[in-house]
Amino acid sequence: METRITQLLGIRYPILQGAMAWITGWEIASAVSNAGGLGTIASATMEPDQLVDGIRRTRASTHAPFAVNIPIRLPSSEAAVEVAIAEKVPIVVLAAGDPMTYAAKLRRAGILVLQVLFSLEMADRSREAGVDAVIAMGVEAGGNLGPDELSTLVLVPQVVRRTGLPVVAAGGICDAQGFVAALALGAEGIQMGTRILATRECTVHPNYQDALIRAGDVDTTVTGRSTGLEFRVMKNGLAKKILTMEKDGRSREDIDALAIGGLRKAAVDGDVDMGSVMMGQVSGMISDVVPVAELFDKIMRDSSARLREMVKYVEP
Ligand SMILES: Cc1cc2nc3c(=O)[nH]c(=O)nc-3n(C[C@H](O)[C@H](O)[C@H](O)COP(=O)(O)O)c2cc1C
C-alpha cells in the first residue's frame, strides 16, 4: 500500500509504532520496522549513551527505517537531538513541546521530522516549523494527552484540511476498522501505542500486558486535569488516589510526588496497582498478545475486506 507516509518514510505499511517511555527500545523498534511499519525508540527516559546503544542495536537488527521519539519539553531532549544527529538516524518524531525548538536543526542535518500534535494551534506551529508530516493524536490515546481533549474523529480531518501535510492518525486505533476509519478521515497512516503493548516482541512487564488484556471498555481514566499534566491511565489504586487528591484540591507538588516514577514502577517493576499503567481506551478491545508481523498483516488484510464491504453501501 502506498500513501505519502509510506513514500516519505520508506516503509511498506503506513503503520507507526508509538514511542512509549521505559518500554520501546531497540527490541520492539526493530521488530516493527522488520514487519513493514516504522519502529520508534522512546528517548524520554534514556541517558545519551543508552540512546546511542539503542540506535546501534536497532541498526544491527533491521535494514528498514526507524525513528527516535524526542519529547521536546523534557530536560533529556537537547542531548537526544545531538545523539540523533551524530548517529544519523533517518527519522525523528518530536512530541510534547514547540516544534520550532528543534525541527529546523534536525532537518538541516538531513533528518525527516514528524511532530505529534493535539490541536490546530499545534498544527499551524508544526507547519511553520517546516516539519515533514504530523501525527494527530486524540484523547482516546494512552499516555500524555492534550489539555483540550479533542477526539481522533474530530481532530484528524481538521488537521488534514489545515496543514495539507501527510497526517498520521493516533489514539484509539488497534485494528483494521480503526485503520480504515483513519483513512476515511484523510489520514495517510496510523500510529498505535496500546495495541503494541500487547505484542510478543514488546518488552513491557508481563503484569502490564495481563492488566491490558483484562481491561474493559471503561477501565481507563484521565489523571492530571487539575495540574495541567493529563495522562490516560488504567483505573488502578494509584489513579484512584490521584483523582481523590485532585478532587480535594491538593497541590501539584503533592500529586507529582505520588505520580513521578509511576510508569517505571508499572512497566519495568510490574506494580500494576500503585504504578502508572498508561493505556488507551482501546485496551477494552484487545484480548490477545500477538507477534507484530501477524498484527500488521491482519490489519492490512482485514482492511481490504472491510473496504470492499463498505463499497456495497455506496455503490449498490
Ligand atoms: C505507556 C505509554 C507511554 C507513552 N510514552 C510516550 C512517549 O514517550 N512519547 C510520545 O510521544 N508518546 C508516548 N505515548 C503515546 C504513544 O506514542 C501513542 O501516540 C499513543 O499510545 C497512541 O494511542 P493509543 O494508545 O490509543 O494507540 C505513550 C503511550 C503509552 C500508552
The ligand as a Gaussian input file, in Angstrom:
#p B3LYP/6-31G(d) Opt

LIG

0 1
 C        2.734000       3.625000      28.145000
 C        2.755000       4.749000      27.140000
 C        3.879000       5.568000      27.080000
 C        3.946000       6.586000      26.111000
 N        5.092000       7.340000      26.019000
 C        5.215000       8.240000      25.004000
 C        6.447000       8.936000      24.780000
 O        7.450000       8.725000      25.481000
 N        6.494000       9.824000      23.750000
 C        5.409000      10.067000      22.932000
 O        5.498000      10.890000      22.015000
 N        4.238000       9.408000      23.119000
 C        4.120000       8.499000      24.101000
 N        2.953000       7.777000      24.228000
 C        1.886000       7.897000      23.195000
 C        2.069000       6.810000      22.109000
 O        3.280000       7.014000      21.411000
 C        0.926000       6.798000      21.058000
 O        0.854000       8.012000      20.359000
 C       -0.437000       6.514000      21.696000
 O       -0.338000       5.412000      22.568000
 C       -1.475000       6.249000      20.603000
 O       -2.728000       5.992000      21.115000
 P       -3.269000       4.505000      21.515000
 O       -2.709000       4.255000      22.867000
 O       -4.750000       4.649000      21.527000
 O       -2.763000       3.550000      20.477000
 C        2.842000       6.788000      25.226000
 C        1.714000       5.959000      25.319000
 C        1.660000       4.944000      26.256000
 C        0.440000       4.042000      26.297000

